[in-house]
Amino acid sequence: MSDTSHDRDSLNPLVTAVVRRGHRYADTVDECEEAELSQEEASLLDRFEGYANDILEQYSPTATRRTSGLVFESKYEEAENPLGEERKRATLIALLAAEVEAHGPFRLTRAQNEQLADVFLKLGRALEAQHLLRHAELAYDRAASHYLLSGDESLRDESLMRQKRCQHLVLPRSWRRVLQSISWLGAGYGYQPYRLLLWVIAQVVVFVVVLAIIARGTSVTPYAVLVNYLNPLGPQDTAGLSRIGKILLISESYVGAVSLNVFFALLVRRWFR
């Protein structure tokens, strides 16, 4: 028997175990009503982890691992184009397969880490679309870990941002959720600092337009308003301006200071982490 056949035969029991438990887990998820799924998802993940641990404990490899390709590649491909009701089931089986492969007895090469990271990222997107947000959070966390090992910082940031997005969406309505919504809109939870730069430009435009209307006929010009965003004007520079105009100028200087400091902090973090 050739080495390739030996590898394939030795891995078949593992594939069979993953598929069997994957179907069992998918049945458990299907039993949950859609309304209660978000509440039960955390406990479902405990069962998911138990299935993965059972497979890893019972499987003893008898052959060496290939240096290219993934063990469950066929299951990952099946999860990409499933039809109808089988979409969720195929995705959950692929997630269990990827979890087992990530923690399996064989050491992954750099190329395999990159391939598995791509698999986790795709599964995370699919699970997020199916409203399995905690499962998607797990997939994105695994993707970020493997992108770190493969050295792809850009996709690692995307994975972490998507993971944070899932954590945000499962929060109940509260001030914490509101603050995270602001963080998402402002800078993509800190992973997209250039989005904040667009908000800076929008703020400057709004303040310049509004104050140009209010300060008409005074010494406060649009150029002065623009400078105030970066360097607050003094009392002598706002002579003749109404009380509302002065309040707007003060607000603009504070907004500018906070926005620019946050932008540069996030930018430095991204460049020199």
N, C-alpha and C positions, 0 to 999 in steps of 0.2 A: 504493500500500500504506500502511495506517495505521501510526502509530508503535507501537501495541500489537502488531500483527502483526510489525513489523520486530524488536521486542524479542524476541518469542517465537521467530522464525526464527533469530535470531542466537544464542540461548541453547540451541537444540536440540542442536547438536553437543557442547556442554559436558555436557548431560544424558546424551547417548548415551555419551560417553567415561566418565563416572562410573559408569553402569550396567554397561558392559562390564568395566571394571577392577574394579568392586565384585564382580561375579560371579567374576572370576578370583581375587580375593583370598579370597572366601568358599570357593572350591574348595580353596585352599591351607590354610585353617584346618581344613576338613573332613578333609583328609588326615592331620592330626595325631590320634593316639590321645588319648583323654581323659586317660589317665594322664600322658602326656608334654606335654600342652598347656600346663600351667603353666610347664614348663621352656623351651618353645619360644616362649612368648608374646612375650618381649622381642624376639627376632629377627624374629618376625612383624610387630611394630610398625615395625621398620626398613623392611620391605618395604611396609607400609601407607603410611609417610611417603614412600617412593619413588614409589608410585602417585599420591599427591596432588601431589607436585612435578612429575611428568610431565604431569599434566593441566594444571596451572597454566602450565607452560612452553610448552605447545603451543597454548594457547588465547589468541587475540588478539581482544578484544571490538571489535565494530563499532558498537555502540549504547550509549547511555547507560543507566545503571541506574535502575530504578524506585525511588521513594522509600518504597514500602510493600510488604510481602509479601516472601517469600523465593523464590529461584530454584528450589530443590529441594523446595518445599512438598509436592508430591505424593509424593515419596519418604519424607518424614518421616511423612506420613499412612499410607503403606503399612506402615511399620515399627511402627505402634501396634497394629494388629490382624491380624498375620499368623497363619497356621494351621500347626500341626505343625512339620515340619522347616524350613519356610520362615522361621520366626521369627528364627533366628540370621542367615540370609542377608540378610533384609530389614533387620535392625538394622545389620549391617556395611556394607551399601550406603548406608544413611542416615548412618552415621558418616563414611564417606568423602565423601559429599555435603556434610555439615556442615563437615568439615575444609576442603574446597575453597572452600565459601562464605565461611568465616571468613577465609581468606587470599587470597581472590579479588581481581581487579583493581578491583572497585567498592568505594567507601567505604560502609560501613554507617551508616544513620541510628540514632538512639537507640532508636527503636521496633524496628528490625530487630535491633539488638544484644540487646534484651530477648527478642524472639522466638527468636533463635538460642540464647540462653542457656537458655531453656526446653526447646528441642529437645535440647541437649547433656545437660541434667539428666535428661530422660526416657530418652535413650539410655544414659546411665550406669546408671540403675536397671535397665534391660532387660539390659544387658551383665553387670551384677553378678549378676542372677538366673540368667544363663546361664553363670556361673562364668568369664567372660572378664574377670578382675579387672584386668589391666593395661590392657585396652581401656577398661574402666569408669573406671579412674584417669585416663586421657587425656581421656575425655569430661567428667569432673567438673572437671578442670583447666581445660578450655576454657570450661565453664559458669561457673566462678568468675571467669575473666577478663572474660567478656562481662557478667556481673552487676555487676562493678566499673565497667564503662563505662556501664551503664544506671543505676547508683546504688542497686541493691537489695542492701543489706548483709546482710539476713536470709537471702536465698536464696544469697548468696555464701558465708556461713558454713556453710550446709547443704552446699553443694557441696564446700567445703574439708574439712569433717568426713567426708563420704562418701569423698573422695579419700584421706584419711588412713586410713580404715577399710580401703580396698582395699590400700593399702601395708602395713598391718598384717597382713592375711590372707595375703599372698604371702610373708611372712617364714618362714624355717624355724623349727622349735622351738628356742628359745633364751631366755636371760634377757631379751634385748631384746624379744622377743615378749611375755614375761610382763609386763614393765614397761609396754608399750603396752596390754596388756589391762587393767591397773590404771588407766591413764590413760583408757581408753574407759569403763570402768565408773564411774570417779569423776567425770569431768567432760566426757565426750564429746570427748576429746583437747583440752580447753580451750575448746571452742566451745559448751559447755552448762554454764556455771558453776553454774546453779541446781540441776543434778543433784547437785553436791557439797554444796549446802545440805541436801538430803534425807539425804545420808550423815552430815552433822553432827548432824542431829536423831536419826538412828538411833544414832549413837555415844553421845550424851547419854543416851538412854533406856536403852541397854544398861548403861552405867556406873552410872547411878542405881539400876537394879534390882539388879545384882550387888553393888554396895557397900552397898545397903540391907540385903541379906541378911547380908553378912559383918560389917558394922559394927553389927549389932543389939546394943543394950545399951551402946553407946558414945556419945560426944558428937558423932559424925559423923552428921549428919542428911542426908536426901535433898537438902535445900536447900544444904547445905555441899558436897555432891558436885557439884551443878549449878554452884555458884560456882567450884569448883575447875577446871572445864573452861575457864573464862575467866580466872581469876586463882588460881594455885596456893595452896593452904593452907599455913600455916606449921607447924612442929613442935608448937607449943602447941595447934593446932587438931585434931591427930590423936592426942592422948593416949589411950591405952587401945586403939588400933587394932592389929590383928595385923600381922605383917610382910607377909603377902600383901596385906592391905588397903592398907598404905602403898605397896607396889609398884604396885598398881592405880591409886591416886591419882596417883602420879608419872607413870605411863603415860598416864593420862587428860589430865593437864596438857600433856604433850608432843604427844599426838595432837590436842588442841584447838588448840594454838599453830600446828602445821603446817597443819591443815585450814583454820582460819580465815584464816591468812595467804595460803594458796593461793587460797581462795575470793575474798578481796577483791582479790588481784592480778589474777585472771581477770576479775572484775567491772569493775575500773577499766580493764583492757585493752579490754573490750567496749564500755564507755561512752565512752571518750575516745581511741580509736585514731584 
